[in-house]
């Protein structure tokens, strides 16, 4: 039985969950792996191969660890303490990397690059460890017909603030000399990341209705996972489409660097990129949240794949700076869709107690396939960034085609999560 008082707590939980997303995503505007970090690392002397490691570490970190903690998370009746602990590790490394940039940016840029990549690895890996618990908590406390709007509000709120953030970034870049400007951005980002975390303690979490303990060896457990996509064919096709979709999103990490190089731009242009991203989020989020709640999250995935096709075409063929900026907007739209739908759809394929495992299966497939990006980065260091845009274009076309063969999970297997009303 669901908590009879949960409907009284829904408003508070919705607000706190939204505040979490707004503060975290606002902080990540100043730490963006898609715009700020690539430009900062290249300014420090990082090669295209080093830049290729950004999406690799991000994807492996966010997706790969989930399956290895899924069984443990299934045993937790309450997920909130676990999320609080992992949340601290998502944030502190950014502060340490910023201090490293202030202290050693001029004399030891290689060390600063290492500290940035290490911070990215730790924070994204901790995110991967936290994601199954967070979405389990969300599934327990937020009804299915409100989740699309919840994630839209999280994104929309952060990027309403993000418009002002873009102006702040431009001002800092123009007034604070390198190498102190980027670390200052990171300190501001860290401050936003820390705003929400203490208030998570006020989130009302009911105990999980079903918990599962397993004494099965890890190897046997992992081998048994193969049966799930075999038995749930739509889930199996979704995983394949998601792999190509994630690989296609690699190009977004290079759009900003490509524009700065091609048009000989000042590094302060990352502020303009941030403002374009914010404006895209503001326009798209309400629509995407409503679409997700009415049509399902698969519909948003189709829009995301199409957006990546447009973004990569703009990077390859746009003849002017203004047209090339379409790549930033298209990538931002895809990022918006990812934030609204990429995990929300996964929790609808299985039963409530299976949520951590389903998220882990998708993460395992995406994490392993992301290793291909390392080879792609090596090729780009030889032949240029065009290799990445052509590869991502092909991957986005494949993902779009595969997603069209997947049936929206709500149509044939309504989630068994009991919604709080």
Residue pairs with C-beta under 8 A, 6 or more apart in sequence:
1 209
2 206
2 209
2 418
2 419
2 420
3 9
3 206
3 420
6 141
6 204
6 206
6 420
7 420
7 421
9 141
9 204
9 420
10 141
10 142
10 143
10 420
12 202
12 203
12 204
13 141
13 142
13 203
13 204
14 142
14 146
14 150
16 199
16 200
16 202
16 203
17 138
17 141
17 142
17 150
17 154
17 203
18 150
18 153
18 154
18 157
19 196
19 199
20 154
20 196
20 200
21 151
21 153
21 154
21 155
21 157
21 158
21 339
22 153
22 154
22 157
22 158
22 161
22 196
23 158
23 192
23 193
23 195
23 196
24 158
24 192
24 193
24 196
25 154
25 155
25 158
25 159
25 339
26 158
26 161
26 162
26 165
26 192
27 91
27 189
27 190
27 191
27 192
27 193
27 194
27 195
28 189
28 193
29 158
29 159
29 161
29 162
29 165
29 189
29 274
29 277
29 278
30 36
30 165
30 169
30 185
30 186
30 188
30 189
30 192
31 37
31 94
31 185
31 186
31 189
31 190
32 274
33 54
33 55
33 58
33 120
33 253
34 252
34 253
34 255
34 256
34 331
34 335
35 255
35 256
35 270
35 273
35 274
35 277
35 328
36 169
36 182
36 185
36 270
36 274
37 54
37 116
37 120
38 51
38 54
38 253
38 254
38 256
38 257
39 256
39 257
39 260
39 267
39 270
40 116
40 182
41 50
41 51
41 54
41 113
41 116
42 51
42 257
42 260
43 178
43 179
43 182
43 267
44 105
44 109
44 110
44 112
44 113
44 179
45 109
45 110
45 113
46 113
47 381
48 377
48 380
48 381
48 385
49 377
49 378
49 380
49 381
50 113
50 117
51 253
51 254
51 257
51 377
52 373
52 374
52 376
52 377
52 378
52 380
52 381
52 388
53 117
53 374
53 377
54 117
54 120
54 253
55 249
55 250
55 253
55 370
55 373
56 370
56 371
56 373
56 374
56 377
57 117
57 120
57 121
57 124
58 120
58 124
58 253
59 246
59 366
59 367
59 370
59 373
60 124
60 125
60 367
60 370
60 371
61 120
61 121
61 123
61 124
61 125
61 126
61 127
61 128
62 124
62 127
62 128
62 131
62 363
63 128
63 246
63 362
63 363
63 364
63 366
63 367
63 370
64 125
64 128
64 363
64 364
64 366
64 367
64 368
64 370
65 125
65 128
65 129
65 363
65 367
66 128
66 129
66 131
66 132
66 356
66 359
66 360
66 362
66 363
66 364
67 222
67 225
67 357
67 360
67 361
67 363
67 364
68 218
68 360
69 129
69 132
69 133
69 356
69 360
70 132
70 356
70 357
70 359
70 360
71 212
71 214
71 221
71 356
71 357
73 79
73 82
73 132
73 133
73 136
73 356
74 211
74 212
74 213
74 214
74 353
74 356
74 357
75 211
75 212
75 213
76 82
76 133
76 208
76 211
77 207
77 208
77 211
78 205
78 207
78 208
79 133
79 134
79 136
79 137
79 140
79 205
79 208
80 137
80 200
80 201
80 203
80 205
82 130
82 133
83 130
83 133
83 134
83 137
83 200
84 197
84 200
84 201
86 126
86 129
86 130
86 133
87 130
87 197
87 200
88 197
89 122
89 123
89 126
90 123
90 126
90 127
90 130
90 193
91 123
91 190
91 193
91 194
91 197
93 118
93 119
93 122
93 123
94 119
94 123
94 186
94 189
94 190
94 193
95 186
95 187
95 190
96 115
96 119
97 112
97 115
97 116
97 118
97 119
97 186
98 183
98 184
98 186
98 187
98 190
99 183
100 111
100 112
100 115
100 116
100 183
101 112
101 115
101 116
101 179
101 180
101 182
101 183
101 186
102 179
102 180
102 183
104 111
104 112
105 112
105 178
105 179
105 180
105 182
105 183
106 179
109 179
112 179
128 363
128 367
131 343
131 359
131 363
132 355
132 356
132 359
132 360
133 356
135 343
135 344
135 346
135 347
135 355
135 359
136 208
136 347
136 355
136 356
137 203
137 205
138 147
138 150
138 347
139 347
139 352
139 355
139 415
139 417
140 205
140 206
140 208
140 352
140 417
140 420
141 203
141 204
141 205
141 206
141 420
142 150
142 420
143 419
143 420
143 421
144 348
144 415
144 417
144 419
145 293
145 419
146 293
147 292
147 293
147 344
148 288
148 289
148 290
148 291
148 292
148 293
148 297
148 340
148 341
148 344
149 289
149 290
149 292
149 293
150 289
151 289
151 292
151 339
151 340
151 341
151 344
152 285
152 286
152 288
152 289
152 290
152 292
152 340
153 285
153 289
154 339
155 281
155 285
155 336
155 339
155 340
156 281
156 282
156 285
156 286
156 289
158 281
159 277
159 278
159 279
159 280
159 281
159 282
159 285
160 278
160 282
162 274
162 275
162 277
162 278
162 281
163 275
163 278
163 279
163 282
165 274
165 278
166 271
166 272
166 273
166 274
166 275
166 278
167 271
167 275
168 188
168 271
169 185
169 268
169 270
169 271
169 274
170 268
170 271
170 272
171 271
172 181
172 184
172 185
173 181
173 266
173 267
173 268
173 270
173 271
174 266
174 268
176 184
178 267
181 267
208 353
209 352
209 418
210 352
210 353
211 353
212 353
214 221
216 224
225 357
225 360
225 361
225 364
228 235
228 350
228 357
228 358
228 361
229 235
229 236
229 239
229 361
230 236
232 349
232 350
232 413
234 349
234 406
234 407
234 409
234 412
235 349
235 350
235 358
235 409
237 402
237 405
237 406
238 298
238 345
238 349
238 362
238 403
238 406
239 361
239 362
239 365
240 402
241 301
241 305
241 398
241 399
241 402
241 403
241 405
241 406
242 301
242 342
242 362
242 365
242 366
242 399
243 365
243 366
243 369
244 395
244 396
244 398
244 399
244 402
245 301
245 304
245 305
245 308
245 395
245 396
245 399
245 403
246 366
246 369
246 370
247 369
247 370
247 372
247 373
247 391
247 392
247 395
248 305
248 308
248 312
248 392
248 393
248 395
248 396
248 399
249 308
249 331
249 334
249 338
249 392
250 373
250 376
250 388
250 391
250 392
250 395
251 308
251 311
251 312
251 315
251 331
251 388
251 389
251 391
251 392
251 393
252 308
252 311
252 331
252 334
252 335
254 315
254 380
254 385
254 388
254 389
255 311
255 315
255 327
255 328
255 331
256 270
256 273
256 328
257 385
258 315
258 324
258 327
258 385
258 389
259 265
259 269
259 273
259 321
259 324
259 325
259 327
259 328
260 267
260 269
261 385
262 324
263 321
263 324
273 328
276 325
276 328
276 329
276 332
277 328
277 329
277 332
277 335
280 329
280 332
280 333
280 336
281 332
281 336
284 333
284 336
284 337
285 336
285 340
288 300
288 303
288 336
288 337
288 340
288 341
289 340
291 299
291 300
291 303
292 299
292 300
292 340
292 341
292 344
295 408
296 345
296 348
296 408
296 409
296 410
296 411
297 340
297 341
297 344
297 345
297 348
298 345
298 403
298 406
298 408
298 409
299 408
300 337
300 340
300 341
301 337
301 341
301 342
301 345
301 403
302 400
302 403
302 404
303 333
303 337
304 333
304 334
304 337
304 338
304 341
305 396
305 397
305 399
305 400
305 403
306 396
306 400
307 330
307 331
307 333
307 334
307 337
308 330
308 331
308 334
308 392
308 393
308 396
308 399
309 393
309 396
309 397
309 400
310 326
310 330
311 326
311 327
311 329
311 330
311 331
311 334
312 327
312 389
312 390
312 392
312 393
312 396
313 393
314 323
314 324
314 326
314 327
314 330
315 324
315 327
315 389
316 386
316 389
316 390
316 393
318 324
318 326
318 327
343 359
345 409
346 355
346 358
346 359
346 362
347 355
347 358
347 359
347 415
347 417
348 409
348 410
348 415
349 358
349 409
349 413
350 357
350 358
351 415
351 416
352 415
352 416
352 417
352 418
376 387
376 388
376 391
377 388
379 387
380 387
380 388
409 415
